[in-house]
Amino acid sequence: MDMTEHGSMELNKEGGPRLNADTKEEGIPSIRPLIPADPERKRRTGKEKFVRHDEERNEKQAKRTDTEKKPEDIMPAEMDDWLEKVKKTLGMSASFDVQIREMTFSGCRTGLLFLSSFAKDTALTEVLKRLSYLTPESVSHDALESFLKYYMPSIQIREVDSFTEMVNDVLVGNAAFYVDGEPRVLLMDVRQYPGRQPEQPELEKVVRGSKDGFTESLLTNVGLIRRRLRDPKLRFEITKVGERTQTDVAIVYIDDVADTKLVESVRDKIKSVKIDGIPLADKQLEEVTVKTGWNPFPLVRYSERPDVVASHLLDGSVTVLVDTSPSVMMLPTTYFDLIQHAEENRQSPFIGTYLRWIRFFGLLSSMFLMPLWYMYAESPELRPSWLWFLGADKTGDLPLILQFLLVEIGVDLMRLAAVHTPTPLVTAMSLVSAILIGDIAVKTGLFINEVILYMAVAAIGTFATPSYELGLANRIVRLVLLLAVFMFQLPGFAACAAIMLISLVMIRSYNTPYMWPFIPFNGPALLNVLLRRPLPKSRMRPSIYRPKQSDKQPV
């Protein structure tokens, strides 16, 4: 189409008035072409358009003055100034792992900044090898742009003009490539963190099932989740927490399942954290976001199993991954989430239900068995006739309450000693402790047999609790109930148990009732807690998560 004849469709259609440069009708203005005809004008090639686009972009960047940035963010345009600022900021002379490799490629003076403790030597060597083949004619007027688009053999690479951002990326493990005369750098991902291979978690072992667990590497943990959830709606939002540690934190959720308000709440709380750092990873992040205070009960569920995390994500939960931590936080959390275990879902529904009830029995025993026995031993008139076997014929040389407290402390000491003792010595230490507490203490009259027996049952119930944090909290409940029975007998036991229940009902985890589905009551959900139902019968996601899709996909 000839652009000189550009006009409206009404004027050019057949039968309508036709105008040209030499014809004008009264009342109708002449139509000028939008693009003047130029017979000598050449069509620009793709390369010329590309060069022009680069020139326009560089002009826009040049208009932006450095006064818009903070002094520490300004990237020096001279090599010597850049080197001096790097040495002053990163302490290159004091830290041996901060390295700068200066070389000249295609007539351009360059510097490669990296940490030898993180960077992969093979990746950097390949980059330098490729650039060493360049000649002075290979690089155009924009050297950094030429290196980026034509000659830099790196998969993950980006361009930044902030000195602070460059420093933060280098501390993460990236390498910065600087060209003299350019107030920008190229950041290449050449990280290789020290770490271990995925292994079966110690606290969440299963007889059958996967034996891979999370590690201290964030990317490895992301891959373990991606392997089980190949959903395009799965999202991993990355952010940093800590002014000094700059710890990577990933918020994980399924976009069309998880509640938008829940995701925004988690995101806002994490981004609002103002702290020097979280070297202890997820636990410190929990304290500054969930703000449990002095509450002994855990308000988040930790897991080291990617299959458990994937299952909760499908239900609508939001997961938080923290770099350097092999455990993952799942939000929100209820009390009944903390007493579930992956082994129940690895067995048939009947066997899974049986194992779940055994675990419930152990959980209740860990809290109420010792206080009830102590109450019946101190007040035989309260004991029902069918519990005639409870009680003690003799109380020993020490009062019963003191015996219970000493045994509690002894069990905790054994647990701490097992954690801090080298593995080859754990068995010997356990045998010595058991003989001292279980045999010699009874023979000398310090303890009675019943105290040792019920303490052992309560300890086994504590160890059978899937959540380690919940087991410790239940131990505190047991001690409080013992002291309440010692001071007020039956009224103390009833009042203390009621206060504990009310306290649990008042707790909320990310605006979620902690005792749901018991209080507030939800019959179908409570039935799913009590019974391990067959998978085809469990098609509804927990309503407590407020998922966007309540129905699961048919199986």
C-alpha positions as CSV (number, residue, x, y, z in Angstrom):
1,M,0.0,0.0,0.0
2,D,1.3,3.4,-1.0
3,M,1.5,5.5,2.2
4,T,1.0,8.7,0.1
5,E,-2.6,7.7,-0.6
6,H,-3.4,7.1,3.1
7,G,-6.9,8.2,3.9
8,S,-10.2,7.0,5.3
9,M,-12.1,4.0,4.0
10,E,-15.0,6.3,3.1
11,L,-12.9,8.4,0.8
12,N,-11.2,5.6,-1.0
13,K,-14.0,3.2,-1.5
14,E,-15.6,2.8,-4.9
15,G,-18.0,5.6,-5.8
16,G,-16.7,8.0,-3.2
17,P,-14.7,11.2,-3.9
18,R,-11.1,10.4,-4.6
19,L,-8.4,13.0,-3.7
20,N,-4.8,13.3,-4.6
21,A,-2.1,15.9,-4.1
22,D,-3.3,18.0,-7.0
23,T,-7.0,17.8,-6.4
24,K,-9.0,19.7,-3.7
25,E,-12.7,19.9,-3.5
26,E,-14.4,22.7,-1.8
27,G,-15.2,22.0,1.8
28,I,-13.0,18.9,2.0
29,P,-9.5,19.5,3.3
30,S,-6.6,17.7,1.6
31,I,-5.2,14.7,3.4
32,R,-1.6,14.7,4.2
33,P,0.3,11.4,4.5
34,L,1.3,10.2,7.9
35,I,4.8,9.2,6.8
36,P,6.2,11.4,4.0
37,A,7.4,9.5,0.9
38,D,11.1,9.4,0.6
39,P,12.3,7.5,-2.4
40,E,15.9,7.5,-1.3
41,R,15.0,6.4,2.3
42,K,16.5,2.9,3.0
43,R,14.8,0.3,5.1
44,R,16.6,-0.2,8.4
45,T,18.0,-3.6,9.0
46,G,17.4,-5.5,12.3
47,K,20.9,-4.9,13.4
48,E,20.5,-1.1,12.9
49,K,17.3,-1.2,14.9
50,F,19.0,-3.1,17.6
51,V,21.9,-0.5,17.8
52,R,19.4,2.3,17.8
53,H,17.4,0.7,20.6
54,D,20.6,0.4,22.7
55,E,21.6,4.0,22.0
56,E,18.2,5.2,23.2
57,R,18.3,3.0,26.3
58,N,21.8,4.3,27.1
59,E,20.7,7.9,26.7
60,K,17.8,7.3,29.1
61,Q,20.2,5.8,31.6
62,A,22.6,8.7,31.2
63,K,19.8,11.2,32.0
64,R,19.3,9.5,35.4
65,T,21.6,11.3,37.8
66,D,23.5,9.6,40.6
67,T,21.8,12.0,43.0
68,E,18.7,9.8,42.9
69,K,20.7,7.0,44.6
70,K,22.2,6.7,48.0
71,P,26.0,7.2,48.1
72,E,26.6,3.5,48.9
73,D,24.4,2.4,45.9
74,I,26.4,4.4,43.3
75,M,28.4,2.2,41.0
76,P,31.8,3.8,40.1
77,A,32.5,4.2,36.4
78,E,36.3,4.0,36.8
79,M,38.0,0.7,37.4
80,D,40.3,2.1,40.1
81,D,37.5,3.7,42.0
82,W,35.5,0.4,41.7
83,L,38.4,-1.6,43.1
84,E,38.8,0.8,46.0
85,K,35.1,0.7,46.9
86,V,35.0,-3.1,46.7
87,K,38.1,-3.4,49.0
88,K,36.6,-0.9,51.5
89,T,33.1,-2.6,51.5
90,L,34.0,-6.3,51.5
91,G,37.3,-6.0,53.3
92,M,39.2,-7.8,50.6
93,S,42.6,-7.5,52.4
94,A,41.1,-8.9,55.6
95,S,39.0,-11.7,54.1
96,F,41.0,-14.2,52.2
97,D,38.0,-15.6,50.3
98,V,37.1,-12.3,48.6
99,Q,38.8,-12.4,45.2
100,I,39.1,-10.1,42.2
101,R,40.5,-11.4,38.9
102,E,41.7,-8.5,36.8
103,M,42.1,-9.2,33.0
104,T,42.0,-7.4,29.7
105,F,39.6,-8.7,27.0
106,S,39.3,-7.1,23.6
107,G,41.1,-4.0,24.8
108,C,38.8,-3.6,27.8
109,R,40.1,-3.7,31.3
110,T,37.8,-5.9,33.4
111,G,37.5,-7.3,36.9
112,L,35.8,-10.5,38.1
113,L,34.7,-10.3,41.8
114,F,33.7,-13.5,43.6
115,L,34.0,-15.5,46.8
116,S,36.3,-18.5,46.5
117,S,34.3,-20.3,49.3
118,F,31.2,-20.3,47.1
119,A,32.1,-19.9,43.4
120,K,32.5,-22.9,41.2
121,D,36.0,-22.8,39.6
122,T,35.0,-24.7,36.5
123,A,32.2,-22.2,35.7
124,L,34.4,-19.2,36.1
125,T,37.2,-20.8,34.1
126,E,34.9,-21.5,31.2
127,V,33.8,-17.8,31.2
128,L,37.4,-16.5,31.2
129,K,38.4,-19.0,28.6
130,R,35.7,-17.9,26.2
131,L,36.5,-14.2,26.7
132,S,40.2,-14.8,26.1
133,Y,39.5,-15.5,22.4
134,L,38.1,-12.0,21.8
135,T,40.0,-9.5,19.6
136,P,39.8,-5.7,19.9
137,E,37.4,-5.6,16.9
138,S,35.0,-8.0,18.6
139,V,33.5,-5.5,21.0
140,S,31.3,-2.6,19.9
141,H,31.0,0.8,21.5
142,D,29.0,-0.6,24.4
143,A,31.5,-3.2,25.8
144,L,29.3,-4.4,28.7
145,E,26.3,-4.9,26.5
146,S,28.4,-6.9,24.0
147,F,29.8,-9.1,26.7
148,L,26.2,-9.7,28.0
149,K,24.5,-10.5,24.6
150,Y,27.2,-12.2,22.6
151,Y,30.3,-13.4,24.5
152,M,29.3,-14.4,28.1
153,P,28.7,-18.2,28.3
154,S,26.6,-18.2,31.5
155,I,23.1,-19.5,31.8
156,Q,21.9,-17.2,34.6
157,I,23.2,-13.7,34.1
158,R,21.7,-10.2,34.7
159,E,22.8,-6.6,34.6
160,V,22.6,-4.2,37.6
161,D,23.7,-0.7,38.3
162,S,23.5,-0.7,42.1
163,F,26.6,-1.3,44.1
164,T,24.7,-2.5,47.2
165,E,22.8,-5.0,45.1
166,M,26.1,-6.2,43.6
167,V,27.6,-6.7,47.0
168,N,24.6,-8.6,48.3
169,D,24.6,-11.0,45.3
170,V,28.4,-11.6,45.7
171,L,27.9,-12.5,49.3
172,V,25.2,-15.0,48.2
173,G,27.7,-16.6,45.9
174,N,27.3,-14.9,42.6
175,A,30.2,-13.5,40.6
176,A,30.3,-9.8,39.4
177,F,31.9,-8.9,36.1
178,Y,32.9,-5.3,35.8
179,V,34.1,-3.4,32.7
180,D,36.2,-0.2,33.0
181,G,34.1,2.8,32.1
182,E,30.8,1.2,32.7
183,P,28.8,2.1,35.9
184,R,27.1,-1.4,35.7
185,V,28.1,-5.0,36.3
186,L,27.0,-8.4,35.1
187,L,26.0,-10.8,37.9
188,M,26.5,-14.5,37.1
189,D,25.1,-17.4,39.1
190,V,28.1,-19.6,39.8
191,R,27.2,-20.7,43.4
192,Q,28.1,-24.1,44.8
193,Y,27.1,-24.4,48.5
194,P,28.6,-27.0,50.8
195,G,25.9,-29.4,51.7
196,R,24.7,-33.0,52.1
197,Q,22.6,-35.3,50.1
198,P,18.9,-35.8,51.0
199,E,18.5,-38.4,53.7
200,Q,15.6,-39.8,55.7
201,P,14.6,-37.4,58.5
202,E,15.5,-38.6,62.0
203,L,12.2,-37.4,63.6
204,E,9.8,-38.5,60.8
205,K,10.9,-42.0,59.9
206,V,8.5,-44.4,58.1
207,V,8.7,-48.1,57.5
208,R,7.6,-47.7,53.9
209,G,7.9,-44.6,51.8
210,S,10.4,-42.2,50.5
211,K,13.7,-41.9,52.3
212,D,14.6,-38.4,51.0
213,G,14.3,-35.4,53.3
214,F,15.0,-31.7,53.2
215,T,18.6,-30.5,53.4
216,E,20.2,-27.1,54.3
217,S,20.1,-26.0,50.6
218,L,17.1,-23.9,49.6
219,L,17.3,-24.9,45.9
220,T,17.5,-28.6,46.8
221,N,14.4,-28.3,48.9
222,V,12.6,-26.5,46.1
223,G,13.5,-29.3,43.8
224,L,12.2,-32.0,46.2
225,I,8.8,-30.2,46.3
226,R,8.7,-29.6,42.6
227,R,9.4,-33.3,42.0
228,R,6.1,-34.2,43.8
229,L,4.0,-31.3,42.7
230,R,4.3,-30.7,38.9
231,D,1.6,-28.1,39.0
232,P,2.1,-24.9,36.9
233,K,0.1,-23.1,39.7
234,L,2.8,-23.9,42.3
235,R,4.4,-20.6,43.4
236,F,7.8,-20.0,45.1
237,E,8.1,-16.3,46.2
238,I,11.6,-15.4,47.3
239,T,12.5,-12.7,49.7
240,K,15.3,-11.8,52.1
241,V,15.2,-11.4,55.9
242,G,17.9,-9.9,58.1
243,E,19.9,-6.7,57.5
244,R,23.2,-8.6,58.0
245,T,22.4,-12.2,57.2
246,Q,20.3,-11.5,54.1
247,T,18.7,-15.0,54.5
248,D,16.7,-16.3,51.6
249,V,13.1,-17.1,52.5
250,A,10.7,-18.7,50.1
251,I,6.9,-18.6,50.5
252,V,5.3,-21.6,48.8
253,Y,1.7,-22.1,47.9
254,I,-0.6,-23.3,45.0
255,D,-2.1,-20.2,43.5
256,D,-5.6,-21.5,42.7
257,V,-6.0,-23.4,46.0
258,A,-4.5,-21.3,48.8
259,D,-6.4,-18.5,50.3
260,T,-5.2,-15.1,48.9
261,K,-5.6,-13.4,52.3
262,L,-3.6,-16.1,54.0
263,V,-0.8,-15.7,51.5
264,E,-0.8,-12.0,51.8
265,S,-0.8,-12.2,55.6
266,V,2.3,-14.5,55.6
267,R,4.0,-12.3,53.0
268,D,3.3,-9.1,54.9
269,K,4.5,-10.5,58.2
270,I,7.8,-11.8,56.7
271,K,8.5,-8.6,54.8
272,S,7.8,-6.4,57.8
273,V,10.6,-8.2,59.9
274,K,13.3,-5.7,60.9
275,I,16.2,-7.6,62.5
276,D,19.9,-8.0,62.2
277,G,19.6,-11.6,61.0
278,I,18.2,-15.0,61.6
279,P,21.2,-17.3,61.8
280,L,19.0,-20.0,63.5
281,A,16.8,-19.9,60.4
282,D,13.1,-21.0,60.7
283,K,12.8,-20.9,64.5
284,Q,13.9,-17.3,64.7
285,L,11.6,-16.4,61.8
286,E,8.7,-18.1,63.6
287,E,9.3,-16.0,66.7
288,V,9.3,-12.7,64.9
289,T,6.3,-13.4,62.7
290,V,4.0,-15.7,64.7
291,K,5.0,-14.0,68.0
292,T,4.3,-16.9,70.3
293,G,5.7,-15.2,73.4
294,W,5.7,-17.4,76.5
295,N,3.2,-19.8,75.0
296,P,4.8,-23.4,75.2
297,F,2.6,-24.8,72.4
298,P,3.9,-24.7,68.9
299,L,1.9,-22.5,66.5
300,V,3.5,-23.8,63.3
301,R,4.2,-27.3,62.2
302,Y,7.7,-28.3,61.2
303,S,8.4,-31.1,58.8
304,E,11.5,-32.5,57.1
305,R,9.5,-34.7,54.6
306,P,8.7,-33.3,51.2
307,D,5.8,-35.6,50.7
308,V,4.2,-34.3,53.9
309,V,4.7,-30.7,52.7
310,A,3.3,-31.5,49.3
311,S,0.2,-33.0,50.9
312,H,-0.4,-29.9,53.0
313,L,0.1,-27.7,50.0
314,L,-2.6,-29.6,48.2
315,D,-4.9,-29.0,51.1
316,G,-4.4,-25.2,50.8
317,S,-1.7,-24.6,53.4
318,V,1.1,-22.1,52.9
319,T,4.7,-23.3,53.4
320,V,7.8,-21.2,54.3
321,L,11.2,-22.4,53.4
322,V,14.3,-20.8,55.0
323,D,17.8,-21.3,53.6
324,T,20.2,-23.2,55.8
325,S,17.4,-25.1,57.5
326,P,16.4,-28.7,56.8
327,S,12.9,-28.2,58.2
328,V,9.9,-26.4,56.7
329,M,7.1,-24.4,58.3
330,M,3.5,-25.1,57.4
331,L,0.9,-22.5,58.1
332,P,-1.7,-22.3,59.6
333,T,-1.4,-25.1,62.2
334,T,-3.9,-26.7,64.6
335,Y,-3.3,-28.9,67.6
336,F,-4.5,-31.9,65.7
337,D,-2.2,-31.3,62.8
338,L,0.7,-31.7,65.2
339,I,-0.3,-35.3,66.2
340,Q,-0.5,-36.7,62.6
341,H,2.2,-38.8,61.1
342,A,3.1,-39.9,57.6
343,E,3.2,-43.6,58.6
344,E,-0.6,-43.6,59.0
345,N,-1.0,-42.8,55.4
346,R,1.5,-45.4,54.3
347,Q,-0.7,-48.2,55.8
348,S,-4.2,-49.4,54.9
349,P,-7.1,-47.2,56.4
350,F,-7.8,-49.8,59.1
351,I,-4.2,-50.1,60.2
352,G,-3.7,-46.4,59.9
353,T,-6.7,-45.7,62.1
354,Y,-5.3,-48.2,64.7
355,L,-1.9,-46.5,64.7
356,R,-3.6,-43.2,65.1
357,W,-5.6,-44.3,68.1
358,I,-2.4,-45.8,69.7
359,R,-0.8,-42.5,69.2
360,F,-3.7,-40.7,70.8
361,F,-3.5,-43.0,73.8
362,G,0.2,-42.2,74.2
363,L,-0.4,-38.5,73.9
364,L,-3.1,-38.6,76.7
365,S,-0.9,-40.8,78.8
366,S,2.0,-38.4,78.6
367,M,-0.2,-35.7,80.1
368,F,-2.7,-37.3,82.5
369,L,-1.4,-40.7,83.6
370,M,1.0,-39.5,86.3
371,P,-1.2,-36.8,87.8
372,L,-4.2,-39.2,88.0
373,W,-2.2,-41.9,89.6
374,Y,-0.7,-39.4,92.1
375,M,-4.2,-38.1,92.9
376,Y,-5.5,-41.6,93.6
377,A,-2.4,-42.5,95.6
378,E,-2.7,-39.5,97.8
379,S,-6.6,-39.7,98.1
380,P,-7.7,-43.3,98.0
381,E,-11.3,-42.3,98.7
382,L,-11.5,-40.8,95.2
383,R,-10.4,-44.0,93.5
384,P,-13.2,-45.9,91.7
385,S,-13.6,-49.5,92.7
386,W,-12.6,-50.9,89.3
387,L,-9.2,-49.1,89.7
388,W,-8.4,-51.0,92.9
389,F,-4.9,-51.8,91.6
390,L,-3.8,-48.1,91.5
391,G,-2.0,-46.7,94.5
392,A,1.2,-47.5,96.4
393,D,1.6,-49.8,99.4
394,K,4.6,-47.8,100.5
395,T,5.7,-44.3,99.5
396,G,9.5,-44.6,100.0
397,D,11.9,-42.4,101.9
398,L,10.9,-39.3,99.8
399,P,7.4,-37.8,99.3
400,L,5.8,-38.9,96.1
401,I,5.7,-35.4,94.6
402,L,9.4,-35.0,95.1
403,Q,10.0,-38.5,93.5
404,F,8.0,-37.5,90.4
405,L,9.9,-34.2,90.1
406,L,13.3,-35.9,90.5
407,V,12.4,-38.5,87.9
408,E,11.2,-35.9,85.5
409,I,14.5,-34.1,85.8
410,G,16.4,-37.3,85.5
411,V,14.6,-38.2,82.2
412,D,15.3,-34.8,80.8
413,L,18.9,-35.1,81.7
414,M,19.1,-38.5,80.0
415,R,17.5,-37.0,76.9
416,L,20.0,-34.1,76.8
417,A,22.9,-36.4,77.4
418,A,21.8,-38.6,74.5
419,V,21.7,-35.6,72.2
420,H,25.1,-34.3,73.2
421,T,26.9,-37.7,73.6
422,P,28.8,-39.1,70.6
423,T,26.8,-41.8,68.8
424,P,29.1,-44.8,69.8
425,L,28.7,-43.9,73.4
426,V,24.9,-43.3,73.5
427,T,24.1,-47.0,74.1
428,A,26.5,-47.3,77.0
429,M,25.3,-44.0,78.5
430,S,21.6,-45.2,78.3
431,L,22.4,-48.5,80.0
432,V,24.3,-46.8,82.9
433,S,21.5,-44.2,83.3
434,A,18.8,-46.9,83.3
435,I,20.6,-49.0,85.9
436,L,21.2,-46.0,88.2
437,I,17.7,-44.7,88.0
438,G,15.7,-47.9,87.6
439,D,17.4,-50.4,89.8
440,I,19.8,-48.8,92.3
441,A,17.4,-45.9,93.1
442,V,14.6,-48.4,93.9
443,K,16.8,-50.7,96.0
444,T,18.1,-47.9,98.1
445,G,14.5,-46.8,98.8
446,L,14.9,-43.4,97.0
447,F,12.1,-44.2,94.6
448,I,9.3,-46.7,94.5
449,N,8.5,-49.1,91.5
450,E,5.2,-47.4,90.6
451,V,6.9,-44.0,90.1
452,I,9.4,-45.5,87.7
453,L,6.7,-47.5,85.9
454,Y,4.3,-44.6,85.3
455,M,7.1,-42.2,84.5
456,A,8.4,-44.7,81.8
457,V,4.9,-45.0,80.3
458,A,4.5,-41.2,80.2
459,A,8.0,-40.8,78.6
460,I,7.1,-43.3,75.9
461,G,3.9,-41.4,75.2
462,T,6.0,-38.2,74.9
463,F,8.4,-39.8,72.5
464,A,5.5,-41.2,70.4
465,T,4.2,-37.7,69.8
466,P,5.1,-36.8,66.1
467,S,5.8,-33.2,66.9
468,Y,8.9,-32.8,69.0
469,E,7.8,-29.3,70.1
470,L,4.4,-30.5,71.1
471,G,5.9,-33.3,73.2
472,L,7.9,-30.8,75.2
473,A,4.8,-28.7,75.7
474,N,2.8,-31.7,76.9
475,R,5.6,-32.4,79.4
476,I,5.1,-28.9,80.9
477,V,1.3,-29.6,81.1
478,R,2.1,-32.8,83.0
479,L,4.3,-31.0,85.5
480,V,1.7,-28.3,86.1
481,L,-1.0,-30.9,86.7
482,L,1.2,-32.7,89.2
483,L,1.8,-29.5,91.2
484,A,-2.0,-28.7,91.0
485,V,-2.9,-32.2,92.4
486,F,-0.2,-31.8,95.1
487,M,-1.7,-28.5,96.3
488,F,-5.5,-28.9,95.7
489,Q,-6.2,-32.5,95.0
490,L,-9.2,-33.2,92.7
491,P,-10.3,-29.5,92.5
492,G,-6.8,-28.5,91.5
493,F,-6.7,-31.2,88.8
494,A,-10.1,-30.2,87.4
495,A,-9.4,-26.5,87.5
496,C,-5.9,-26.8,85.9
497,A,-7.2,-29.1,83.1
498,A,-10.0,-26.6,82.4
499,I,-7.7,-23.6,82.3
500,M,-5.4,-25.5,79.9
501,L,-8.3,-26.3,77.6
502,I,-9.5,-22.7,77.6
503,S,-6.0,-21.5,76.9
504,L,-5.7,-23.8,73.9
505,V,-9.1,-22.7,72.7
506,M,-8.1,-19.0,72.9
507,I,-4.9,-19.6,70.8
508,R,-4.9,-18.7,67.2
509,S,-2.4,-19.5,64.5
510,Y,-2.6,-17.0,61.6
511,N,-6.3,-16.2,62.6
512,T,-7.0,-20.0,62.7
513,P,-8.6,-21.6,65.9
514,Y,-5.9,-23.8,67.4
515,M,-8.4,-26.5,68.6
516,W,-10.3,-26.8,65.3
517,P,-12.2,-29.0,64.5
518,F,-13.0,-29.8,68.2
519,I,-13.7,-26.2,69.1
520,P,-15.3,-24.7,67.0
521,F,-16.9,-28.1,66.3
522,N,-16.9,-29.5,62.8
523,G,-18.2,-33.0,62.6
524,P,-16.8,-34.2,59.3
525,A,-13.4,-32.7,59.9
526,L,-13.3,-34.2,63.4
527,L,-14.1,-37.6,61.9
528,N,-11.2,-37.2,59.5
529,V,-9.0,-36.6,62.6
530,L,-10.2,-39.7,64.4
531,L,-10.2,-42.0,61.4
532,R,-7.8,-42.5,58.6
533,R,-10.4,-42.6,55.9
534,P,-9.8,-44.2,52.5
535,L,-8.5,-41.7,49.9
536,P,-11.5,-41.8,47.6
537,K,-13.7,-40.9,50.6
538,S,-11.6,-37.9,51.5
539,R,-12.4,-35.5,48.7
540,M,-12.9,-32.2,50.7
541,R,-10.1,-29.9,51.6
542,P,-10.0,-28.7,55.3
543,S,-12.3,-25.7,55.5
544,I,-10.1,-24.1,58.1
545,Y,-7.6,-23.2,55.3
546,R,-10.4,-21.4,53.3
547,P,-9.2,-22.8,50.0
548,K,-10.4,-21.4,46.7
549,Q,-11.3,-24.9,45.6
550,S,-13.0,-27.0,48.3
551,D,-13.3,-30.2,46.3
552,K,-10.2,-32.2,45.5
553,Q,-9.7,-33.7,42.1
554,P,-11.4,-37.1,41.6
555,V,-9.1,-40.1,42.2
